Amino acid sequence: MCRGFLPAAWLICIMAPPPDSHAKHLLLQFAREPVLGEVKTRMQPYLTAEQSLELHQFLVRQVFTTVHQSGLAAVEVWVAGDSGNHFFDEFRKVGVEVHQQWGGDLGSRMNDAISIGLSYAEKVVLVGSDCVALSADYLGQAYAALDHSEVVFGPAEDGGYVLVGMNKSISGVFSDIDWGTAAVMQQSREYCLKLGVVWKELDVLFDIDRPEDLTQLQLFTAGRQFMAELKTSR
């Protein structure tokens, strides 16, 4: 198991390519460019801007380690901001493609990325970079769900979702959603019903977005280690 969270330790843990990757499965990780003062702003003032940046980078790396080591699919990272930021060199070094997100709101950017992915993969699953509770088993459930459903969601405790997957492009699922609110998952359900889309929901997981979420982070070994190091710097 990888216990380190610093870049060097993290990189050692994932240098080996994931086994038994399936070319017909694609896994997209959405991540924001790590810019001081622009990430994890809802953690402030409990955390400083610098600590919020460290937390963001930690979460991006942890989610990437999970998806990369799962061996379930080819992995791509899609960046909001500058995909050329040197932070993402860590991902390129292990052979992962890093792309730029484009489009308007989050929904249009997810729709574009998934639609492009479905042009060369049969099943595409997209995850964010805020949920350390993601596991290989959970991701496997998402791909299995797409055998019988057109869309799969991994609901989040805050009313959004940590995962969405599709086996065909359905742009309406991402239209007119109040992104960043507790209404996201319910609005998505309503659009699926309206469009006649067959969907499945996995177990509810949690995101790390606010100070109260940090107690959940400490349920994980790497999270406890990270928080211990963060506290010593406060």
N, C-alpha and C positions, 0 to 999 in steps of 0.2 A: 504494500500500500504506500502511496505517496503521502508523506507527512509534511514535506516542506511547502512553503507558500512563496518564498522568494524566487525570482526569475530563474536562477541557476538550478535550484533544487527542483523546481517545477519542470524545467526543460529536461532534466535527467529522467524524470518519471515518464515522459511521453515520447522519448526519442524512438522507441520501437514502433513500427507502423501497426495499426490495428489489424488483428487477424480476421480472416474470412469476411472482408467487406463485400457487400452486395452492390454490384454496379447499378442495379435497378432501384436502389434505395438512396435517397439523398437527404442529408441532415444539414439544415442551415442554422447557424447561430447569429442572431442579431446582437450587435454590440455598439455602444457609443464610443467615439474617440475619447480617450482619457485626457481631458483638458481641465486644468485647475480652475475651480469655481463654476464649472458647468456640469459636473456629474455628482450624483447623490446629494443634491442640494437640500432635499427634505430631511437629511440627517443633521443639518446645521440648525442651531448652533451647538447641539449636543456634541457633534464632531466638528473639528476645524475643517476648512476647505482642503487642507493638505491630507488630513485623515480620511476625508470623504473620497478623495482621489485614490488613496491607497486601498480603501474598501472596494471601490469600483473595479480597480485592476485585479484585486484578489478574486472577486466574484466572476469576472470574465475568465480568468485562468481556471478557476475551479469548474465552471460549467464546461469549458473547453476540454479539460481533462476527462470529464465524464463522457462527453459525446465522442471524443476521439478514441478513448480506450474501449468504448462499447463494442466496436467492431461491427456495428449493425449497418453502417452506410458510409458512403463517401461524405466528407465533411467540408463545408465551405463557411467562411466567416464573412458576414455582410456588415459594413460599418456605416454608421450615421456620423458624418464628419469626414475627416481626411483619412482615407484608407492607407495612405502612405506614411502615417505616423509610425515612428520607429518601434513603438510598443508592439505593433502587429508583426514585426520581423520575427518574433518568437514563434508565431504560427507558421509563417512561411518556411522557417528552418526545418519544420517537420513535414513539409510537402503539402500544406493546406493552402488552397486558393483564398485570397482575401479580396473582396469586391466592395465597390462603393454602392451604398443605398442611394436611390434617387426617387423622385416623385414628391408628392405633397405631404399629406399626413401619414401617420404610421400605417393606416390601412392600405393606402395606395402603394406604399413601399413594400409591405408584406405581400400584397397581391402581385406586384411586379416580380419580386424575387421568387415566389412560388411558381408563377406562370413560366418564368424562364427555366426554373428547375424541372418542371414537368415536360419541358421540350426534350429533355434527355434522360429523365428518370420516371419510373412508373408511380412511385410514391415519394412525396416530399413532406418532411416534418420540419417545422421551424420552431426554435426555442429562443427565448430571451436570455439575458445574462444576469438575472437577479435571483435565480432559484437554485440554491445549493442542494435541495432535496431531490433534484432530478437523479435518476439512476438508470443503469442499462436495462433493468427489468421494466421500468416505466416507459422508456423509449421503445422497447420491444413490444409492449402492449399497444403503443400508438400505431406502429406499423401493422400489427395483427388486426387492429380495428379497421384499418383501411382495406382489408380483404372483403368486408361486408358493408362498410359505410363510405360515403364520399368525403366526409370531413370528420376529423377527430379533434377534440379539445381537451386540454389539461387545465381545468379551472384553478384559479388562485383564490385564496382565502379573502383577498381584498375585493373580489368581484370581477376581476379581469381574468386572464388566463396566462399560464406559463408556457403553453405549447399549443400549436395548431398544426394539423397535417391534412393533406388532400391527395386524392388520386386523380383529380381532374381540376382544371382551373374554374373557380366559381367566384367571380369578382364581387358579386352582390353581397357576399358574406362579410366583406370588409367595408361596405358603404354606409355612410351616415352613422357611424359609431362614435359615441362620446369617449374618445380615448383618454385614459388616465383617470377615469372615474369608476365608481363601484357598479355602474350600469353596463359595463362592457360585455360581460358574459351573458346577461339576460337579453340585451339587445341582439347579440349574435344568435341566441336561440330563436328569437322572434323572426330574424331574417331567414334563418334556415327553414322555419315553418312556412314562412311566406313564399319562399322559393321552391318548396317541396324537396329540400335537400335532406338526405339521410345522414345523421350525424351520431357520434358516440362521445360520451364524456368519461374521462378517466377519473381517478381519485383526485380530490382537492389537495393542492400543495400550497406552499407559502413563498412569497417573494420577500427579499430583504430591501425595503424601501425607506422605512422610518425607524427612529431610535428604538421603539418598542419591539421591532422585529429582530433586534440584535440578540435577544434571549434565545430565539430559534436558531440563530447562527451557531450559538455555543453548544448546541446538541451534537455537533459534528466535531471530530477530532481536529481537523484542519481549521475549523472555525474558532474553536477554543484557543488554539495556538495563535491564530491571527489576532484575536481580541486581546490576548495576554500581551503580545508584543505591542499592540496599539495603545494599550493602557499605560505601558511603561514610557511611552513617548509623549503622554499628555502632560 
